[in-house]
Amino acid sequence: MNPIRIEPQKALDEAVRFNQKLAAGLKTLRNMDEVEYGATAKEEIYREDKLVLYRFKGPHAPTAKTPLLIAYALVNRPYMVDLQDDRSLVKNLLALGEDVYLIDWGYPDQSDRYLTLDDYINGYIRRCVDVVAKRHKVGKINLLGICQGGAFSLCFASIYPQKIRNLIAMVTPVDFHTPDNMLSHWTRGMDVDLFIDTLGNVPADLMNWCYLTLKPVRLFQQKYIGMVDILDDKIEMENFLRMEKWIFDSPDQAGEAFRQFVKDFYQGNKLVNGGLMIGDKSVSLKKISMPVLNIFAEQDHLVPPSASRPLQGLIGTKDYTQLAFKGGHIGIYVSGRAQREVPGAIHEWLAQR
Amino acid sequence: MSDTNGGHDWSKDWQALQSQYWSAWTDLTRNQAGVTPDAATPWHEGLEQWSRMFGSAGKQSDAAERLMSSAKDYLNLMQSMMTFASGKGGGPINAQSWLETLRGAFNMPGVDPGLMNNPLAKMLRDMSGNGVRSFEQLASGAKPMIEQMQQEGLSWLRAPAFGYAREHQEHYQKMLLAFADFQEAVKQYNALMMKASQRSFEIAEGKIAERSEPGRQIDSVRALYDLWVDAAEEAYAEVALSEEFRKVYGDVVNAQMRVRSQMQQEVERIGVDLGMPTRTELNNVHKRLHDLRRELRASQEAQRDAGHDGRDAEIAAMRAEIDDLRRLVSNSPTAPVLRTAAPPKAGVRRKRAPVRRKRAAKRAHVATKSTPIVKPVPVAIKPVVVRVQRTAAAPKARRRDARRRLAGRAAQASRVIPAAAKSAATARPEPKAASFREAIAAMRQQVSRQKNGKKKVKAARFSLPSRTSAPNARLRRSKS
């Protein structure tokens, strides 16, 4: 039997409908305002260079005794955790009584080219942790690291275990040399010294291009064909454009930090192999003695689950919990399922410790 | 609505629909722009016009541009199916024939042959953002020169330079060679993309064949498109995760960086000639500034830590505790030792031994108090004790010299030592209250014993019980 049974008339109807949607899109897009992001009120707590530390304000006073600091990746903007009112990890955590802080790394420029991982981890993160701990008069705080921020958090928790009460790693790469890690596969043939010596900072456009090429047809074409389906729906289009804005709102990467991250993490896989130094401090995951919650996404094409799972066997604590989320790297923050499952899981896990 | 009769003339319907479509578009957009459509590709012209309308929209133009590019390819697919169907007499489309036709890249109106031959390569080319595009433009500008050189052979680029402009010539040679290498690397990369494209058709064939069962057949262009996307991604992933791709990808990136680097050097050279600041100079300034800031921050933190790292607070807390203990002990009726630390009461005569103990305790206390940074140096204390024991039977002068030597050496090593040396000189097993913590622990023990009514405060003056007291006590107990 012929597997394709597309009746010509039906195909014509499809084409007409497609174009009608496009025509409707003219009106929708032209009448749309600039999309905004960030659903939750926040106050600035600390500022250093381009970094700003925020504390989110919930409708009620937090009930949690220990504050939670979110360390996001450098490669995208952190407002993904508070994208919009009905898609906000932060808002849901606040509703559950958590006291949430967030590090906004800002947009590095050429003057930040020489920022190293030492500056980011032993400098910025350490000082933010200290600021939060001091505000709350506690010796230890909870740390939630996301993606590259998760890798930073692992390093930090290893170097300063006395400052972290509970560690949560979300979509965090640990083993960078798993066979399905396309990004890592590609970077291993790169001369990263030549790359950084030439570019200085890594331009955001180049980073975005690299991410798109992980799934070129799906991310560059199919997604926009799908967008036609919602062109006549203003709310859906706003959601789409908000996400689109986040995806392409990428800061440049500080050159030296990028160089070290690629060399030590992507190429050297030192979180697994050992020998990782951040400044003059050595990192060993065995030194992570506090409780750890590892959340990863089963359909993550940027950080495959196989890259996150090995954390269990590498850390020093026996209090390890793992949560496999049914979704992708971005869906873990913004999908409806994520709103239902992720904040509750984090809160419950913290409450038990 | 649907008419699937084999005799129906689909070509006429198709033409009619295109005209209808174009009329609708021109009606809709006639106030926006007056562009004459290309009769062969009316769908494209509609999209182009749509794009033009958003050209100046700014905020949404990125999304519109991406949509344009994708929608155009999707409409190409639709149109290809229609054209194919119209040529086949209007019946349902045969998957195999359609794929063969696509693979052969027949002359389809409006379809970029590159898309049909190598859709992935085309897609990757279209994906280039502004940052990448600028380089592509630059590279394409040099392409004619490179091609000419390639025709002549690149060997002359490797020939040694000489004469007054030797360095410049060398630089240009390097730059042109880098361009040539980059082009070669891109060629290798495109070859792999071609491989992925071809493989995508193979996978698509397999996926389409799986849908032959009734109920699983593909009945819309969109479903067919989605299936092709799955196949293309699968094929791409196969290639992209191969060792060959890793090398080729690395070569492309590295070759591009070498070209950029050579060009930057050339721009810098021109900048210097024109008296303009260069990237290298700015980098040096940034580097120095960064290093200075790091040093400053480290210095500030060290200063702050010296005062606020908790040592001051700890010392204050310990002092307070000592005061409490002193008060507690001084109020106790059986507190001969610690009472010595309290201010002497007027008119009260004391025995000599408690006074000596008091002085020794005070010396140890002052020593530890006055040297908060220097940790107790057991290594330094130990030789002192040993020396004193060794010289116990020596002549007086020798003992005096030894004491002087030790005192001098200890004073150099640490401020803890002189006190320790002096107390050791009493030839008494003095307690080693080398820190506040130990002093407090000793005091706690002391108070505890007093509370328990123990009389042996002499032996347990500051620290642990003597080595003989415990076995003797056991012996006594066993005898009794």
Interface residues (C-beta under 8 A of the other chain):
Chain A: M1 N2 P3 I4 R5 I6 E7 P8 Q9 K10 A11 L12 D13 E14 A15 V16 F18 N19 L22 A23 G25 L26 L29 R30 M32 E34 Q110 S111 R113 Y114 L115 D119 G123 P179 D180 M182 H185 W186 R188 G189 M190 D191 L194 F195 D197 T198 L199 G200 P203 A204 D205 L206 N208 W209 L212 T213 K215 P216 V217 R218 F220 Q221 Q222 K223 Y224 I225 M227 V228 F240 L241 E244 F248
Chain B: M1 S2 D3 T4 W10 D13 W14 L17 Y21 A24 W25 L28 T29 W43 G46 L47 W50 M53 F54 A57 K59 Q60 D62 A63 A64 R66 L67 S69 S70 A71 D73 Y74 L75 M78 Q79 M81 M82 A85 S86 G90 P92 I93 N94 A95 W98 P119 L120 M123 L124 D126 M127 S128 G129 N130 G131 V132 I208 A209 E210 R211 S212 E213 P214 R216 Q217 I218 D219 S220 V221 R222 L224 Y225 D226 V229 A232 E233 Y236 A237 A240 L241 F245 R246 K247 Y249 G250 D251 V253 N254 M257 R258 R260 S261 Q264 R279 L282 N283 H286 K287 L289 H290 D291 R294 R297
